[in-house]
Amino acid sequence: SFSPAFMKRVQKELNNIQQNLPDGIYVRSFEEKINFLVFAIIGPQDTPYSDILFFFDMLLPSTFPSQPPIVKFKCPLHEQLNPNLYVEGHICLSLLNTWNGEQKSEMWNGNTSTLLQVLISLQSLVLNQNPYYNEAGYDSQKGDSQAELNSFKYNETVFLRCLKSIPYFIDNPPIHFESLVKYHFSRRLKFICDRCDKI
């Protein structure tokens, strides 16, 4: 069982998510398992992840909020789709304390950090327009012509890899997100195919 302080903080986090969740993120919580969440992110427009679905599990340890949530990426493939998202599910993100941020303010702080921040960071900082530069040390290459070419090629490769996840998720929609998968691809598959024609 969890402490009253833990329960109070979790309820505050869930309320914050319910009131402020941006478009493109879908969260499911469970009354019978208050420390566990599942969520989906639709890849943002104008990125190589546009209209691709990404699924995650989030576990709140008993030490939460002193310690950050434990988040796992549910990778449908044996190919890496982003420098921060590993095939085995590990996520490199300073807010999760799984990567040393350049500034301490980027790390999890039990007093000020929120679960909503984690969701938004994954949507906007990880699934961004040029994920090539998410690789450690590559950020300093921005503006270099060879790096720009590498970034362009990386985006093409990642997009083609992401395409392979579509039939997988249509045939094997994650539990709790069956209707989202069906509805999303019924609306957006045409636009994804249009992007394929441009490669």
Salt bridges, closest charged atoms under 4 A:
GLU13 OE2 - ARG9 NE 2.76
ASP51 OD1 - ARG188 NE 3.02
ASP57 OD1 - LYS74 NZ 3.54
GLU79 OE2 - ARG161 NE 3.97
GLU79 OE1 - LYS164 NZ 3.08
ASP139 OD1 - LYS142 NZ 3.44
ASP194 OD2 - LYS190 NZ 3.16
